[in-house]
Amino acid sequence: MTGYAEKPRQLPFDLAGGIGYSRDDLVVSRSNEQAAALVDGWPDWPSAVVIMAGPAGCGKTHLASIWCELAGAFPVGGLEMEKALQGLGHRPALIDDVDALPIDQQGLFHLINAVQAAGSQLLLTARRFPAAWGVTLPDLASRLKAAATVEIHEPDDFLLAGVITKLFADRQVAVEPHVVQYLVRRIERSLATAMRVVERLDRIALEQQCRITRALAAETINAMDEGQGEFTL
């Protein structure tokens, strides 16, 4: 019988979690191949500052995490820019989702200068390119215009199918290909949504001690669609 392993798991403990953020976990398709090539090509980058932009759920954080580990980069994150500058040294730097909050324009300008002076690199991920960031500081706008840019598109069918298949495999769950294809057609084009749907299906199948079928997938997605903001990032 296809489906679960010979010895069924009895309790719905969420031990698998979401998809890993290593290079081996990355599924590459046309939607993210340029960004993946950029990460793999480090440190031979076209510019000291690179901006990786794409919609929510397209995998920017995964790629940024791979690069951060590869380059030994300093993750600025929610730190105050002044503290980041003090701790940076000659390391590359990463700001993930730089446009999620109002940008510290002076701080970012000084960070770019520090990175360039050190002969290092800065990776910025964002939902939009700098023209939409509302930058008013001319010197910062000039620095950002000189940055290299790479766009990540919404996950295509190949990427979504690969991610969903891997998420199930990481949970040691066998799912028929036609179920995966059904999920690809039905869910929002977001890797975060794929993780939520796989987690929900695995939990329900464990609770009901049943296989994950197309019917169960349809029932689960319909229930999530009717919920409050299940697919909202």
Backbone as CSV, one residue per row, in Angstrom:
resi,resn,N_x,N_y,N_z,CA_x,CA_y,CA_z,C_x,C_y,C_z
1,MET,0.846,-1.183,0.000,0.000,0.000,0.000,0.885,1.237,0.000
2,THR,0.635,2.172,-0.929,1.384,3.418,-0.918,0.810,4.306,0.160
3,GLY,1.626,5.236,0.627,1.172,6.128,1.685,2.177,6.136,2.794
4,TYR,1.742,5.806,4.008,2.623,5.857,5.152,3.505,4.622,5.250
5,ALA,4.532,4.728,6.057,5.438,3.612,6.264,4.680,2.471,6.916
6,GLU,5.316,1.283,6.962,4.637,0.093,7.460,4.142,0.288,8.888
7,LYS,4.940,0.926,9.730,4.519,1.166,11.099,3.936,2.564,11.193
8,PRO,2.606,2.690,11.321,1.994,4.015,11.302,2.367,4.812,12.534
9,ARG,2.524,6.130,12.339,2.763,7.023,13.462,1.434,7.280,14.163
10,GLN,1.418,7.235,15.481,0.163,7.270,16.220,-0.254,8.664,16.660
11,LEU,0.702,9.525,17.011,0.344,10.809,17.588,0.733,11.943,16.657
12,PRO,-0.123,12.962,16.534,0.141,14.050,15.600,1.115,15.080,16.142
13,PHE,2.330,14.648,16.506,3.349,15.587,16.956,4.010,16.202,15.724
14,ASP,4.154,17.514,15.716,4.752,18.206,14.574,6.262,18.227,14.746
15,LEU,6.911,17.131,14.373,8.355,17.005,14.551,9.127,17.471,13.331
16,ALA,8.470,17.521,12.186,9.198,17.805,10.956,9.410,19.294,10.731
17,GLY,8.447,20.118,11.142,8.563,21.549,10.930,8.474,21.899,9.454
18,GLY,8.974,23.089,9.086,8.902,23.540,7.712,10.097,23.083,6.915
19,ILE,10.198,23.620,5.710,11.293,23.252,4.835,12.599,23.813,5.387
20,GLY,13.690,23.070,5.210,14.983,23.549,5.676,15.496,24.673,4.795
21,TYR,16.479,25.411,5.324,17.016,26.547,4.601,18.429,26.286,4.088
22,SER,18.796,25.030,3.873,20.120,24.727,3.344,20.079,24.743,1.814
23,ARG,21.273,24.699,1.197,21.341,24.670,-0.269,20.729,23.387,-0.803
24,ASP,20.888,22.275,-0.097,20.323,21.005,-0.546,18.795,21.036,-0.531
25,ASP,18.214,21.893,0.292,16.760,21.991,0.378,16.165,22.870,-0.718
26,LEU,17.009,23.597,-1.432,16.516,24.551,-2.421,16.067,23.851,-3.698
27,VAL,14.847,24.114,-4.113,14.336,23.640,-5.399,14.470,24.801,-6.384
28,VAL,15.159,24.560,-7.504,15.422,25.621,-8.475,14.553,25.406,-9.712
29,SER,13.919,26.487,-10.156,13.126,26.459,-11.386,13.353,27.777,-12.111
30,ARG,12.616,27.990,-13.182,12.788,29.236,-13.938,12.469,30.463,-13.088
31,SER,11.616,30.312,-12.101,11.199,31.471,-11.308,12.304,31.988,-10.397
32,ASN,13.265,31.141,-10.042,14.314,31.586,-9.105,15.730,31.238,-9.567
33,GLU,15.877,30.772,-10.801,17.189,30.271,-11.230,18.247,31.374,-11.285
34,GLN,17.866,32.594,-11.642,18.848,33.672,-11.691,19.341,34.024,-10.291
35,ALA,18.424,34.060,-9.338,18.809,34.359,-7.958,19.676,33.236,-7.393
36,ALA,19.324,31.989,-7.696,20.120,30.853,-7.225,21.525,30.900,-7.821
37,ALA,21.629,31.259,-9.100,22.937,31.353,-9.754,23.766,32.464,-9.123
38,LEU,23.119,33.555,-8.742,23.838,34.648,-8.093,24.423,34.191,-6.760
39,VAL,23.608,33.492,-5.969,24.076,32.990,-4.670,25.220,32.004,-4.876
40,ASP,25.047,31.080,-5.803,26.090,30.083,-6.059,27.362,30.721,-6.601
41,GLY,27.238,31.870,-7.274,28.387,32.514,-7.886,29.173,33.414,-6.953
42,TRP,28.707,33.566,-5.705,29.450,34.405,-4.763,30.842,33.802,-4.538
43,PRO,31.909,34.623,-4.414,31.908,36.093,-4.298,32.066,36.840,-5.618
44,ASP,31.944,36.165,-6.738,32.096,36.820,-8.044,30.790,37.512,-8.400
45,TRP,30.515,38.619,-7.730,29.281,39.364,-7.929,29.510,40.578,-8.814
46,PRO,28.467,41.009,-9.528,28.630,42.155,-10.432,28.724,43.495,-9.709
47,SER,28.387,43.539,-8.424,28.396,44.784,-7.672,28.569,44.474,-6.197
48,ALA,29.046,45.457,-5.442,29.187,45.270,-3.995,27.832,45.175,-3.315
49,VAL,26.816,45.785,-3.911,25.459,45.757,-3.355,24.547,45.041,-4.337
50,VAL,23.831,44.042,-3.844,22.895,43.283,-4.677,21.524,43.341,-4.025
51,ILE,20.514,43.612,-4.836,19.133,43.665,-4.353,18.360,42.515,-4.987
52,MET,17.799,41.653,-4.144,17.024,40.499,-4.591,15.559,40.765,-4.247
53,ALA,14.733,40.956,-5.264,13.344,41.362,-5.029,12.365,40.341,-5.593
54,GLY,11.243,40.213,-4.900,10.197,39.305,-5.351,9.044,39.309,-4.376
55,PRO,7.897,38.772,-4.780,6.708,38.795,-3.929,6.861,37.939,-2.684
56,ALA,6.005,38.180,-1.711,6.013,37.381,-0.486,5.827,35.910,-0.828
57,GLY,6.586,35.052,-0.153,6.440,33.623,-0.353,7.180,33.064,-1.538
58,CYS,8.053,33.863,-2.185,8.751,33.373,-3.380,10.067,32.677,-3.054
59,GLY,10.515,32.737,-1.793,11.738,32.041,-1.406,12.943,32.933,-1.196
60,LYS,12.731,34.254,-1.061,13.854,35.176,-0.861,14.639,34.838,0.403
61,THR,13.916,34.573,1.498,14.585,34.313,2.770,15.407,33.040,2.710
62,HIS,14.919,32.036,1.996,15.668,30.790,1.834,16.993,31.072,1.126
63,LEU,16.939,31.789,0.014,18.151,32.109,-0.727,19.089,32.986,0.097
64,ALA,18.522,33.951,0.819,19.345,34.822,1.654,20.029,34.030,2.761
65,SER,19.324,33.049,3.318,19.893,32.222,4.375,21.047,31.376,3.846
66,ILE,20.888,30.847,2.636,21.965,30.065,2.018,23.198,30.940,1.836
67,TRP,22.982,32.149,1.306,24.115,33.038,1.078,24.767,33.479,2.388
68,CYS,23.941,33.748,3.387,24.460,34.206,4.678,25.416,33.172,5.269
69,GLU,25.044,31.899,5.170,25.915,30.843,5.686,27.154,30.684,4.816
70,LEU,26.957,30.726,3.503,28.070,30.559,2.569,29.114,31.662,2.746
71,ALA,28.635,32.897,2.886,29.534,34.045,2.925,29.973,34.421,4.332
72,GLY,29.382,33.777,5.355,29.666,34.188,6.716,29.207,35.610,6.958
73,ALA,28.059,35.946,6.376,27.587,37.327,6.390,27.031,37.730,7.749
74,PHE,27.046,39.017,8.005,26.515,39.607,9.226,25.048,39.943,8.980
75,PRO,24.099,39.251,9.651,22.675,39.545,9.427,22.255,40.773,10.230
76,VAL,21.953,41.856,9.539,21.574,43.083,10.225,20.215,42.921,10.891
77,GLY,19.260,42.361,10.206,17.962,42.076,10.803,17.350,43.286,11.474
78,GLY,16.855,43.083,12.710,16.199,44.166,13.427,17.149,45.006,14.254
79,LEU,18.449,44.793,14.130,19.406,45.582,14.892,19.372,47.038,14.444
80,GLU,19.684,47.925,15.358,19.861,49.310,14.961,21.057,49.381,14.024
81,MET,20.946,50.242,13.001,21.995,50.291,11.987,23.349,50.659,12.588
82,GLU,23.332,51.536,13.595,24.595,51.948,14.216,25.296,50.758,14.864
83,LYS,24.520,49.897,15.548,25.096,48.706,16.163,25.608,47.744,15.091
84,ALA,24.869,47.662,14.000,25.300,46.791,12.906,26.635,47.260,12.342
85,LEU,26.783,48.551,12.192,28.025,49.096,11.670,29.191,48.804,12.607
86,GLN,28.936,48.845,13.895,29.991,48.578,14.869,30.435,47.117,14.840
87,GLY,29.497,46.209,14.555,29.829,44.783,14.584,30.203,44.192,13.250
88,LEU,30.117,44.979,12.185,30.297,44.448,10.840,31.742,44.054,10.533
89,GLY,32.671,44.945,10.787,34.055,44.682,10.401,34.173,44.544,8.891
90,HIS,34.872,43.515,8.445,35.066,43.285,7.009,34.139,42.193,6.470
91,ARG,33.164,41.786,7.277,32.252,40.728,6.837,31.225,41.263,5.846
92,PRO,30.735,40.418,4.930,29.571,40.791,4.128,28.369,41.007,5.052
93,ALA,27.347,41.668,4.555,26.173,41.962,5.371,24.896,41.584,4.630
94,LEU,23.864,41.251,5.398,22.551,40.882,4.853,21.468,41.648,5.586
95,ILE,20.563,42.250,4.819,19.315,42.777,5.377,18.181,42.088,4.638
96,ASP,17.442,41.248,5.331,16.310,40.523,4.745,15.045,41.359,4.918
97,ASP,14.231,41.446,3.851,12.990,42.228,3.880,13.253,43.674,4.273
98,VAL,14.166,44.310,3.573,14.564,45.667,3.925,13.410,46.656,3.805
99,ASP,12.438,46.383,2.913,11.329,47.320,2.733,10.095,46.952,3.545
100,ALA,10.239,46.028,4.495,9.089,45.640,5.314,8.709,46.734,6.305
101,LEU,9.693,47.526,6.719,9.486,48.620,7.660,10.095,49.885,7.060
102,PRO,9.747,51.059,7.607,10.396,52.282,7.109,11.913,52.154,7.172
103,ILE,12.576,52.542,6.107,14.025,52.354,5.987,14.775,53.470,6.698
104,ASP,15.770,53.084,7.475,16.700,54.045,8.065,17.641,54.466,6.947
105,GLN,17.305,55.555,6.268,18.028,55.917,5.052,19.478,56.307,5.335
106,GLN,19.701,57.091,6.373,21.067,57.461,6.714,21.878,56.224,7.107
107,GLY,21.245,55.360,7.899,21.930,54.151,8.335,22.283,53.245,7.181
108,LEU,21.349,53.066,6.245,21.612,52.208,5.089,22.695,52.814,4.210
109,PHE,22.673,54.116,4.058,23.705,54.799,3.272,25.089,54.544,3.871
110,HIS,25.203,54.683,5.180,26.494,54.459,5.836,26.904,52.984,5.779
111,LEU,25.917,52.075,5.843,26.228,50.651,5.740,26.777,50.316,4.369
112,ILE,26.160,50.854,3.333,26.656,50.629,1.975,28.084,51.162,1.829
113,ASN,28.323,52.343,2.363,29.675,52.913,2.300,30.685,52.035,3.026
114,ALA,30.279,51.509,4.196,31.182,50.665,4.980,31.513,49.379,4.238
115,VAL,30.514,48.792,3.616,30.724,47.553,2.862,31.652,47.799,1.678
116,GLN,31.406,48.885,0.967,32.246,49.193,-0.191,33.679,49.490,0.224
117,ALA,33.831,50.209,1.333,35.175,50.546,1.811,35.950,49.304,2.231
118,ALA,35.220,48.297,2.735,35.855,47.058,3.180,36.093,46.085,2.033
119,GLY,35.632,46.440,0.829,35.761,45.533,-0.300,34.895,44.303,-0.140
120,SER,33.752,44.464,0.538,32.866,43.346,0.828,31.568,43.483,0.036
121,GLN,30.535,42.764,0.473,29.258,42.789,-0.237,28.091,42.961,0.737
122,LEU,26.997,43.497,0.199,25.749,43.656,0.944,24.624,43.082,0.106
123,LEU,23.845,42.167,0.695,22.659,41.616,0.029,21.420,42.180,0.705
124,LEU,20.550,42.786,-0.085,19.273,43.295,0.390,18.162,42.498,-0.276
125,THR,17.238,41.928,0.506,16.054,41.312,-0.085,14.867,42.208,0.196
126,ALA,13.933,42.233,-0.740,12.793,43.132,-0.622,11.641,42.613,-1.479
127,ARG,10.462,43.087,-1.196,9.322,42.725,-2.033,9.310,43.531,-3.323
128,ARG,9.867,44.744,-3.255,9.874,45.614,-4.435,11.284,46.159,-4.649
129,PHE,11.506,46.686,-5.842,12.795,47.290,-6.146,12.859,48.705,-5.566
130,PRO,14.069,49.275,-5.419,14.241,50.536,-4.694,13.381,51.699,-5.162
131,ALA,12.995,51.741,-6.428,12.174,52.853,-6.917,10.864,52.974,-6.145
132,ALA,10.435,51.871,-5.531,9.172,51.877,-4.778,9.387,52.000,-3.271
133,TRP,10.606,52.242,-2.831,10.890,52.307,-1.400,10.645,53.682,-0.793
134,GLY,10.407,54.676,-1.616,10.192,56.023,-1.094,11.456,56.663,-0.557
135,VAL,12.606,56.348,-1.155,13.878,56.909,-0.705,13.938,58.389,-1.078
136,THR,14.255,59.223,-0.094,14.333,60.668,-0.319,15.754,61.209,-0.168
137,LEU,16.657,60.392,0.335,18.047,60.815,0.518,18.787,60.639,-0.808
138,PRO,19.190,61.714,-1.462,19.801,61.593,-2.801,21.014,60.674,-2.845
139,ASP,21.887,60.752,-1.843,23.092,59.920,-1.854,22.743,58.436,-1.781
140,LEU,21.724,58.106,-0.969,21.292,56.708,-0.880,20.658,56.265,-2.185
141,ALA,19.820,57.118,-2.762,19.182,56.780,-4.042,20.235,56.499,-5.101
142,SER,21.313,57.283,-5.090,22.390,57.074,-6.061,23.075,55.732,-5.843
143,ARG,23.335,55.380,-4.583,23.963,54.094,-4.275,23.070,52.931,-4.717
144,LEU,21.790,53.062,-4.479,20.868,51.972,-4.817,20.718,51.812,-6.330
145,LYS,20.777,52.919,-7.058,20.702,52.826,-8.522,21.903,52.080,-9.092
146,ALA,23.034,52.162,-8.392,24.245,51.492,-8.870,24.292,50.017,-8.474
147,ALA,23.356,49.591,-7.645,23.351,48.206,-7.178,22.925,47.253,-8.292
148,ALA,23.396,46.022,-8.206,22.922,44.968,-9.109,21.578,44.452,-8.591
149,THR,20.689,44.074,-9.482,19.368,43.601,-9.082,19.081,42.238,-9.710
150,VAL,18.327,41.445,-8.978,17.858,40.161,-9.495,16.441,39.954,-9.007
151,GLU,15.571,39.504,-9.871,14.160,39.345,-9.538,13.806,37.870,-9.369
152,ILE,13.032,37.593,-8.331,12.466,36.258,-8.140,10.976,36.364,-8.415
153,HIS,10.481,35.492,-9.259,9.069,35.538,-9.625,8.250,34.627,-8.709
154,GLU,6.943,34.729,-8.818,6.079,33.812,-8.077,6.447,32.374,-8.433
155,PRO,6.373,31.462,-7.456,6.728,30.067,-7.742,5.922,29.511,-8.919
156,ASP,6.613,28.879,-9.862,5.912,28.239,-10.966,5.500,26.820,-10.564
157,ASP,4.824,26.118,-11.476,4.317,24.779,-11.159,5.439,23.833,-10.756
158,PHE,6.554,23.887,-11.480,7.665,22.975,-11.200,8.208,23.214,-9.799
159,LEU,8.389,24.485,-9.432,8.930,24.806,-8.114,7.967,24.401,-7.005
160,LEU,6.691,24.741,-7.170,5.715,24.381,-6.140,5.623,22.866,-5.964
161,ALA,5.585,22.146,-7.084,5.506,20.686,-7.000,6.727,20.113,-6.304
162,GLY,7.909,20.640,-6.635,9.132,20.158,-6.008,9.168,20.432,-4.521
163,VAL,8.735,21.628,-4.126,8.723,21.982,-2.709,7.717,21.126,-1.941
164,ILE,6.519,20.966,-2.490,5.491,20.166,-1.816,5.962,18.726,-1.660
165,THR,6.530,18.164,-2.719,7.028,16.789,-2.649,8.103,16.651,-1.582
166,LYS,9.011,17.627,-1.520,10.088,17.573,-0.526,9.541,17.738,0.892
167,LEU,8.581,18.625,1.061,7.995,18.815,2.390,7.363,17.528,2.908
168,PHE,6.655,16.823,2.037,6.068,15.538,2.442,7.165,14.512,2.713
169,ALA,8.181,14.482,1.855,9.268,13.516,2.038,10.000,13.766,3.352
170,ASP,10.192,15.031,3.712,10.851,15.354,4.978,10.049,14.857,6.175
171,ARG,8.752,14.730,5.987,7.881,14.210,7.043,7.689,12.692,6.922
172,GLN,8.424,12.090,5.999,8.341,10.649,5.761,6.932,10.224,5.374
173,VAL,6.337,11.037,4.514,4.982,10.778,4.027,5.034,10.600,2.513
174,ALA,4.504,9.501,2.020,4.422,9.250,0.580,3.080,9.731,0.063
175,VAL,3.102,10.604,-0.943,1.872,11.148,-1.524,1.920,10.939,-3.028
176,GLU,0.810,10.496,-3.585,0.758,10.234,-5.020,0.982,11.524,-5.818
177,PRO,1.652,11.429,-6.978,1.921,12.628,-7.792,0.666,13.405,-8.170
178,HIS,-0.455,12.696,-8.390,-1.660,13.432,-8.794,-2.198,14.291,-7.655
179,VAL,-1.915,13.907,-6.416,-2.319,14.726,-5.269,-1.455,15.986,-5.219
180,VAL,-0.161,15.814,-5.459,0.740,16.970,-5.496,0.311,17.945,-6.589
181,GLN,-0.014,17.425,-7.757,-0.433,18.293,-8.856,-1.742,19.002,-8.534
182,TYR,-2.632,18.330,-7.837,-3.883,18.975,-7.417,-3.586,20.143,-6.489
183,LEU,-2.676,19.932,-5.528,-2.313,20.996,-4.606,-1.693,22.176,-5.347
184,VAL,-0.837,21.887,-6.333,-0.209,22.948,-7.122,-1.266,23.816,-7.791
185,ARG,-2.325,23.185,-8.306,-3.373,23.932,-9.003,-4.251,24.727,-8.042
186,ARG,-4.371,24.254,-6.805,-5.376,24.827,-5.906,-4.859,25.867,-4.924
187,ILE,-3.602,25.767,-4.517,-3.151,26.668,-3.459,-2.600,27.977,-4.026
188,GLU,-2.506,28.959,-3.159,-1.868,30.229,-3.512,-0.414,29.966,-3.887
189,ARG,0.106,30.736,-4.833,1.492,30.546,-5.281,2.449,31.166,-4.279
190,SER,2.647,30.446,-3.208,3.492,30.908,-2.119,4.107,29.699,-1.445
191,LEU,5.416,29.740,-1.182,6.064,28.633,-0.499,5.593,28.539,0.946
192,ALA,5.277,29.680,1.559,4.753,29.662,2.921,3.405,28.960,2.967
193,THR,2.568,29.187,1.956,1.278,28.505,1.885,1.472,27.005,1.712
194,ALA,2.421,26.619,0.866,2.707,25.198,0.675,3.071,24.538,1.994
195,MET,3.884,25.209,2.808,4.272,24.651,4.110,3.062,24.481,5.020
196,ARG,2.182,25.491,5.026,1.001,25.403,5.892,0.076,24.274,5.456
197,VAL,-0.108,24.121,4.140,-1.016,23.086,3.635,-0.455,21.696,3.930
198,VAL,0.836,21.496,3.695,1.448,20.194,3.973,1.359,19.872,5.460
199,GLU,1.652,20.842,6.308,1.575,20.614,7.758,0.156,20.225,8.164
200,ARG,-0.847,20.932,7.619,-2.239,20.642,7.964,-2.661,19.257,7.475
201,LEU,-2.298,18.920,6.251,-2.658,17.604,5.712,-1.999,16.478,6.502
202,ASP,-0.738,16.660,6.844,-0.035,15.635,7.614,-0.685,15.451,8.977
203,ARG,-1.040,16.545,9.617,-1.662,16.466,10.942,-3.019,15.752,10.881
204,ILE,-3.834,16.119,9.884,-5.154,15.500,9.752,-5.014,14.013,9.454
205,ALA,-4.082,13.658,8.547,-3.892,12.249,8.210,-3.436,11.444,9.426
206,LEU,-2.601,12.039,10.259,-2.156,11.363,11.473,-3.311,11.183,12.455
207,GLU,-4.090,12.221,12.621,-5.216,12.140,13.554,-6.250,11.107,13.104
208,GLN,-6.481,11.043,11.797,-7.496,10.134,11.266,-6.924,8.785,10.852
209,GLN,-5.593,8.632,10.958,-4.913,7.401,10.554,-5.317,6.985,9.132
210,CYS,-5.154,7.948,8.207,-5.523,7.685,6.819,-4.454,8.220,5.881
211,ARG,-4.540,7.816,4.638,-3.633,8.319,3.619,-4.063,9.710,3.193
212,ILE,-3.104,10.432,2.587,-3.429,11.745,2.034,-3.865,11.541,0.592
213,THR,-5.142,11.686,0.355,-5.727,11.483,-0.968,-6.142,12.837,-1.549
214,ARG,-6.555,12.810,-2.800,-7.047,14.027,-3.440,-8.289,14.534,-2.716
215,ALA,-9.139,13.607,-2.301,-10.359,14.012,-1.597,-10.028,14.699,-0.275
216,LEU,-9.063,14.142,0.463,-8.671,14.758,1.726,-8.028,16.120,1.475
217,ALA,-7.238,16.212,0.409,-6.612,17.487,0.071,-7.668,18.537,-0.261
218,ALA,-8.671,18.151,-1.042,-9.735,19.087,-1.408,-10.519,19.534,-0.177
219,GLU,-10.851,18.591,0.696,-11.593,18.921,1.911,-10.788,19.870,2.801
220,THR,-9.501,19.610,2.918,-8.644,20.427,3.784,-8.482,21.836,3.232
221,ILE,-8.237,21.946,1.941,-8.049,23.267,1.342,-9.336,24.070,1.402
222,ASN,-10.472,23.410,1.157,-11.749,24.116,1.247,-11.966,24.651,2.657
223,ALA,-11.618,23.846,3.657,-11.773,24.288,5.049,-10.848,25.460,5.348
224,MET,-9.624,25.412,4.825,-8.683,26.507,5.045,-9.119,27.768,4.314
225,ASP,-9.691,27.603,3.117,-10.193,28.756,2.371,-11.305,29.472,3.134
226,GLU,-12.102,28.695,3.867,-13.215,29.266,4.619,-12.780,29.875,5.948
227,GLY,-11.509,29.600,6.352,-11.010,30.130,7.611,-10.660,31.598,7.499
228,GLN,-10.224,32.151,8.600,-9.886,33.567,8.651,-8.412,33.771,8.344
229,GLY,-8.118,34.188,7.098,-6.753,34.553,6.752,-5.759,33.417,6.705
230,GLU,-6.222,32.181,6.432,-5.301,31.042,6.409,-4.196,31.216,5.386
231,PHE,-4.534,31.858,4.254,-3.560,31.963,3.184,-2.980,33.368,3.070
232,THR,-3.187,34.167,4.081,-2.677,35.529,4.044,-1.314,35.605,4.705
233,LEU,-0.349,36.220,4.012,0.980,36.384,4.568,1.028,37.653,5.381
